[in-house]
Amino acid sequence: MSILLQGGRFKKRLMPILLSMALAGCSNLLGSSFTQTLQQDANASSEFYMNKLGQAQELEDQQTYKLLAARVLISENKVEQSEALLSELGELNDAQKLDRTLIEARISAAKNANEVAQNQLRALDLNKLSPSQKSRYYETLAIVAENRKDIIEAVKARVKIDENLTDVQRRQDNVDKTWALLRSANTGVINNASDEGNAALGGWLNLIKTYNDYIRQPVQLSQALQSWKNAYPNHAAATLFPKELLTLLNFQQTNVSQIGLLLPLSGDGQILGTTIQSGFNDAKGNSTIPVQVFDTSMNSVQDIIAQAKQAGIKTLVGPLLKQNLDVILADPAQIQGIDVLALNATPNSRAIPQLCYYGLSPEDEAESAANKMWNDGVRNPLVAMPQNDLGQRVGNAFNVRWQQLAGTDANIRYYNLPADVTYFVQENNSNTTALYAVASPTELAEMKGYLTNIAPNLAIYASSRASANATNTNTDFITQMNGVQFSDIPFFKETNSPQYQKLAKTTGGEYQLMRLYAMGADAWLLINQFNELRQVPGYRLSGLTGILSADTNCNVERDMTWYQYQDGAVVPVAN
């Protein structure tokens, strides 16, 4: 019996030793308690983790900080720095190796190496991942699917991300990204998609179908969205509604009772103001909505706004001139409670409640060109811009849109002489299939002459500066430009319409005045759809100056009509 007691005591004394040895063994495999933070979200900046790295004494902790920094660097769009940091890693324990693989897969996805990313993920055992790590695993799968333009697979991956998130901000971000994916999808893709028995996916598909069905009827859309929330009370998008749709839940249809029109109707800007007013009045037609006209050449903008308020006017169209718009932007409080459709934008333009910006900017054409070239299958465009302020602005606008479409920068070059384009093409000839140029008709004709010899198969796209409408160019020019596509306002497509014929007669066919007339007509269209434009994401209007929509800052964007010089004539091109 004493032997048994001794044995029992021996086991009791031995257990703590065995346990500590076992834990020590686990520590070698899984790392210290600090290394276990790799299983959690990384909420700090890469700079924070790099500073901690410099302070860390233990090698294991240093490796962990490098992994945390490398992870965050990717989210900061610093993929090369993340790769460089991973290359510095030394001997890792199992927990660190696992996290390194997750980061490497994410880097591969960021570099569009989709097969590599998938293979790296396959090497991981999902059962060994924490919820936070699983969310990162599925995020990489979502990015791979996006790279492959497989919207439904990307949404399915984001559904899995949501299942593994607890942080509200991360869940909201994931909801917004899921919604953005669905909004970008072709309606045919959405309509043919199956929920595959997945209730969360089914909820998302029903939400986007509801949106697509009622996009042209915002009041009904608002009601339908509320019905969707009631039908899916536990869905991620019901508890954390997509931010883009929030304003729709309390949508109020535009109801204009009186309009103040702010234009220069005397002095140097008179011809501009009266032409816009003519288009505005013709579009107004027989409407009974009263319009009070204010001459910004005769009174200050502050005085006009005060007069409008005194008259009970809560809707303004204008001003047109940039210096007058800057007066409003310097003190937005003066337009509080008033809807304002400014007829221009300035470098000071910014998001202000109830203020939208609309004009005939060349930046709109550049964005339309990026869309057109992308849809035409162009993937490596060469962009030739004049070496001046206009070229810089338009080039930047093209590049911003190209980054959104392709995820990479466009090859933008600036010319002093038309002949410079030959060097641009020769430097990039093996990769370039298309050129977008902002040039005058004379400059473009010279460019095309050079390019016919060195790159006869190069597709050429141009802005409205090279439009036949802009110059009343002769038949020889149109023949020389054969094959060139250019953007312009849709109004010029209807050359046989009574409206066009009447305007051509009254303006003497003056191109810029005809554009301003069309702008005035569209200003009437926009102000009468003001709430729809501001509050309904993706809302579009067919105007004389383009297909009109508003971005998040309520800059009215214009998708242009494209024309082509073909066999001695100018013909519209199907978008």
N, C-alpha and C positions, 0 to 999 in steps of 0.2 A: 504494500500500500504506500509506503514511503517512496518507493521508486516511482509509482504513478504520480504521487504528489510532486516529486522532484521534476518528473517529466512535464507535468502541467505548468510548474513554475518556469521551467526552461523554455517551454513554448511561449509563455507569456512574455518572458524577457526577450525572446528571439523575434517576436512579431514586429515590435517597433523597428528593429534593425532591418528586417526583411522589407518592411514597408518603405523605410527611408531609401533603401537600395533600389526598390522598384520605382519610386518617385524620381530618384536621381537618373535612372535609366530613361524614364519618360522625358525628363528635362533635356537630356541629350538629343532625344528625337524631336520633341515638340518645342523646345526652347524655354526661355525664362518666362515669367508671368508678363513681362513687358512685350515679349515677342508675340504673345497671344493677342495683342492689340491689332495684329494683322487681320484677325478675324472680324474686326469691327470696321465701321466707316471711318474714312480719313477726312476729318472736317476742317483741318487747317490748311494753310497755303504751303506750297513747296518751299518757300523761303523760310517758313517756320521750322519745317522738318530739317532743312539744311543747317539752320542755326543750332538746332538740338544735336545734329550729327557732330558738329564741331565741339560740342560740350561733353559728348558721351565718352566714358572711359572704357567700358567693356566692348570688346570686338563684336559680340553678338548684338548688343544694342546699336552699335554703329551700322551693322548690316540691316537691322530692322528699320532704322531711320532712312537709310538709302532706299529701301523698298517703298516706304511710305511716300518719300519725296518723288520717286519715279512714278508712282501711281498717280499722284496729283499733277505732276508735270504734263501728263497726257491730257487731263481735263483742262489744263491751261494752254492747250495747243502747242506744247513744247515737246514734240515727240522725239526729236533728235537728242535733246538734253536728257530725256528719260532713258533712251537707249544707251547713251554715254554713261549714265549713272549705273545702269545694270551691268555694264561691262567692267565696272570697278569692283563688283562683288567678289568676295572670296569664298571660303568654305561656308556652306549654309546647312542649317538643320532642316529636318523634314518640313516643319511649318513654314520656314522661309522659302524653301524650294517650291512648295505648292503655290505660295503667293507670287513668286517670281514667274512661274508659268502663266498664272492669270494675267500678269502685267505684259508678258511677252506676247500673249495671244491678242491682248488689247492693242498693242503696238502694231502687230501684223494687220489687224483690221483697219487701223488708222491709215496704214500704208496701202490698203486695198489688196493685200496679200491674203485673200479670203480662204483659199485652201489650206495655207499654212496655219492661219488662225484656227480653223476648224480642227486640224490635226493636233494642234497644241492643246485645245480644249478636250479632245478625246483622251488625251493622256491623263486627265484628271478623274478622280473618283468623286462623283457628286456627293456621295454619302459622307465624305470627309470635309465637305465645305460648310462653313457657317452660313446662316441666312444672308449676311452681308456679302460674303464671297459668292454665294449663288446668284445674287442680284448682279454682281459684276460679270459672272460667267454668262448670264443671259443677255447682259448689255452688249457683250462682244458678239454674241450670236445675232442680236438685233442689228448691229452695225454691219455685220457681214451681209445680212439679208438686204439692208438698205443699199449697200454697195452693188448688190446684184439686182437692184430695182424690184425686189420681191416684197412688196408692201405688206401683204398678208402674213408672210413668215415673220417679218419684222414686228408686226403687231402682236403675233402669238408670243414672240420672245418677250415683248414688253408686258404682256399679261403675266408671264412667269416672273418678271422682275417685281411687279407689284405684290405678288404672293410672298416675296421675301423681304419686303421693306416694312419698316416700322416708323421711320422718321417721316413726319408729315410733309416737310418741305421736299424731301426726295420723292415722295409719292406724288405730290402735286406736279413736280417737274416731269415725272414719268408719264402722268396723265396728259400733260400738255404736249409732250413729244409724241405720244400715241395718237392723240387727236391730229397733230400736224401731219403725221404719216397718212392717216385716213383722208385728210383734206387734200393731200397731194395725189391721191390715187385716182386713176381713171374710173369713171362710174361703171364701166363694163367690168372692170376687175372687182369692184365692190359687189355688184349685182350677181356675179358668178361665184362669189366666195361662199364657203360653207362654214358654219360654226363648229362643225366636227364634234358636236356634243359638248362643247366647251361653253358654259353659260356666260363667262366673262367675255369671251370673244364674240358670242352672239349678241351681247348687249352693245358692244362697240359697233358691230355691223349694223344693228338697228338704229343706233344713234346717227351714224353717218348717212344712212339711207333716209332717215327723217330729215336731216339737214338738206340733203340733195333734193328731196321731193318738194320742200317748201322754201327754198332759197329765194325764189322770186315773190314770195308772199310772206313778208316778215312778221305780220301780225299772227298769221296761222302758224308760222314757224315757232314763235314764242310759246304759243299754246301747246304745240306738239312736243316741244322740248320739256315742258313741265309734265306732260303726260308720260313722256319717256322716263323722267325721274321717278314718277309714281310707280311705273311698271318695274323699275329696277332699283329699288330703294337701297340695296346693299352693294350695288356696283361701285367700283372705284371712282368712276366718272360721275356718279350720283352724289357720293359723299364729298368728293373733291372735283367739282365741275370744271371742265376746261376753261381756263381764264378767258380765252378768246370768245367764249359763248356767254359769259356772265351778263354782259349788257343786254343780251337778247331776252333774258328771263323777265325783264321789266320794260320791254320795248314799247315805245310810244311812236305811233305813225306820225310822219311829218305833217304839220298842219299850219301852213303859212297864211297869216291874215293880212299882212302888209309888208312891203319890201322897200328898203332904202337902197338906191343904186348910186354908188360913189365912183365917179369917173371924171377925168379932165375933159371939160367940154368947152374950154376956151384956151387961148395961149398956144404954146408949142405942142402940147399933147392933144389938141382938139380933134385932129383927124383920127387919132387912135380911139379916143373916147366915143366919138359919134358913130364910128364904125361898129364898135362893140355894142353900143346902145341899139343900133339898127338890128343887129342879130338877135339881141335880147328881146326887143319888141316884137319882131317877127315870130319868134318862138312862143312868146306869150300869147299871141293870137287874140282870141276872144275871151281869155280868162278875165274874171272880174276882180282878181286880186289887185288892190291898188299899189302902184309903184311911185314912190317919191324920189325924184332925181336930184342929186347934190353934186355941184361942180367943185371938184377938189382943187381947181386952179384959182377959185375965187375965195374959198374959205379953208381954214385949217381943219385937219382931220379931227382934232379934239372938239372944235366948235360944231362940226357936222354931227359927230356922235352925240353930243349934248342935245342938238336940235332933234335928232332922230329919237332919242329917249323921251324928250318932251312931247313928241308927236305920238308916242306909244308904239314906235316901230321896234320890233324885236328880231328882225331879220335884215342883215346887210349883205349886199354883193359889192365887193371892192374893198379897199382901193386898188388901183391898177399900178401906180408908180411905186417903186421900191422904197423911196424915201418916206412916202406916206405910210406904207406898211410898217416900216421901222418905228414910226411914231407909236403905233399900236403895240408892237412887240416890246417897246421900252416900258410900257405901262399897261399890261393886259387887264388890270382891274377896271379900266374904263369901258371894256366891252363885256363885263360880267353880266350874265343873264341875256346876252344877245348872241344869236347864231350869226357867224361871219364867214362868208366865202370870199377870201382874198383872191384877187386875180393876178397874183404873182407870188414869188418866194424870194427871200433874201438870205445871205449867209447867216443872218441872225434867226432864221426860222427855227421853231422848235415846237414841241407838242404843247398846245394850250387848249383847255377844254372849250368846246363849241367853236373852234376856229379851224377851218380847212384852207389849204393852199391849192390853187388851180392856175395853171398857166401853160403856155406853149413852149416848154423848156426843151432844149436839145438833149438834156439828160434822159427825158422820156424816150426819145428816139433810140438812144444808145441801149437802154434797157430792152426795148422792143427788138432791137437788132440781136442782142444776146439771146433772147427767147427764140427768135426766128432761126438763127444759125444752129442753136442746140437742137431744135425740132427738125431741122434739115439734116441732122446727123453730123454736123461739124463738131470736132472735138479738139482741134488745135488751131483756133483762129489766129490770124495775124491782124492786128488792129493798128491802123495808121491814123494818127491824129496830128493836127497842126501844132507847131511848137509855140503855143500861146495859152492864155488863160482859158479860152474856150476849149482847146484841146485837152488841157489838164482836167477840166471839169467833166467833159464828156467821156474821156478815157477812164476816169475814176468810176463814173456811173456804170460804164460797161463792165469794168472789172468786178465791182460789187455784185452785180447780177450774175456774172459768170462764176464767181466763187459760190454763189447760192446754187447754181445749176450743176457745176462740175466739181466743186470742192477744191479747185486749184485756181491759180492766177492765170489770166489771159496774157498773151504775149503782146504788150502794148508798146508801140514805138512812135516817136514824135519826129515829124519831118519839117525841114526848113524849105526844101524844094521838092517838087513832085518826083524828081529823079531819085530822091533818097529811097523811095519805095522799092527800087530795084535791088538795093543793097539789103534791105530788110528781107525780101523774098529769097535772095540768093543765100543768105545766112540760115534761113529756115526752110529751104525748099523741100527737103525730104519729109518734113513733118506737116507742112502747111498745105491745106487744100482749099482754103477760102480766106479772103481779105475783107475786112470792114473798114471803109475809109470815110472820114468826114472831110470833104473837099468841095471847092467850088466846081461848077461844070468845066471850066477851063483846066483846073488842076486835075480833075478826074480824067478828062480826055487825055491829058498828057501822061498820067499814070497808066491808063489803059494801053496807050501806044507802046510804052516800054514793056508792059507785062505781056502783051500779045506775042512778043518775041521770045521772052525768057521763060514764061509760065503760061502757055496758051490755055491750059485746062484749069487755071485758077478761077474759082467762083468769086465774083466781086459783088459785095453788098455796099450800099452807100446810104447816106442820110438825105433828108429832103433838100439839103443845100445843092445837091446835084439833080434835083427834080426838074423835069421838063416844064412843069407848071411854074417853077420858081423863076425861070429865065426866058420863057416864051422862045425857047431854042428852036433852031431850024431843023429841017429834015435830015440834013447831013450829020448834025450832032446825034440825033436819035439813032441814025443808022450806025454811026461809029460806036455808040454805047450798047450795041446789040448784046443781049445776055445779061447785062448788069441789072441787078435788083436794087430798088431803093424804097425807103419808107416815106409815107406822107399821110396826111389826114384823109379819112374816108370820104369827105365831102367832094374831093376831086375825082372820085370814082364815078360820081353821078353827073357827068358833064352834060348830059341831055335832059336833066331834070329842069322843070320851070324855075325852081328856086335858084339853081346854079346859073341858068341862062340870064335870069333877071339881075343877079348879083354881078355877073361878069360884065353886063352892060353898064350898070350904075358905077362900078369901080374901074371901068376901062380894062378889066382883066388883070388889075394889079394884084399880084399873088399875095403879098403880105396883108393887104386889106381884106382879101377874101378869107384868109386864115383868121383874122381878128373877128370878122363877121361870124364865122363858125364858132369861135370861142364864145362870143356873146350869146349865141343860141344855146350852147351847151351850159353856160352859166345859169340860164333859166331852168334847164333840165336838172342840174345838180342841186340848186337851192330848193327845188320842190321835192327832192329825194334826200334831203340833208341828213335826217336821222338814219335812214336806211344805209346811206353811204358810210356814216360814222360808226354805226352800231352793229351792222350785219357783216361779219367777216366773209370776204369772197363776193360781196354784192357788186354787180357789174351793170353798167348802163351803156347802151349803144348810142354814141353821140356823133356829131359831125366831125369832131377832132380826134376820135378814136374810141376804143372800148375803154370806158372809164371805171376806175376802182380806186379805193383809198388804202394807203398803208397804215401802219400803227400810229404814225404822227399826223394822219389825215392829210398827207400829200396826195393829191389826186394824180394817179398814174394813167398814162394813155398807151394802150396797146395799138400800134399803128396798122394801117393797111399797107400791104406791100405790092409794089408794081414792078414790071419788068419791061425793059426796052426789047422789043421782039419784032423782027422783020419790018422795021420802019414805023412801028407803032408803039404806044404805051398801053400795056394791058395789066389789069389786076392779077395778082398771084394768090392762089388759094392758101390761106394760113394753115 
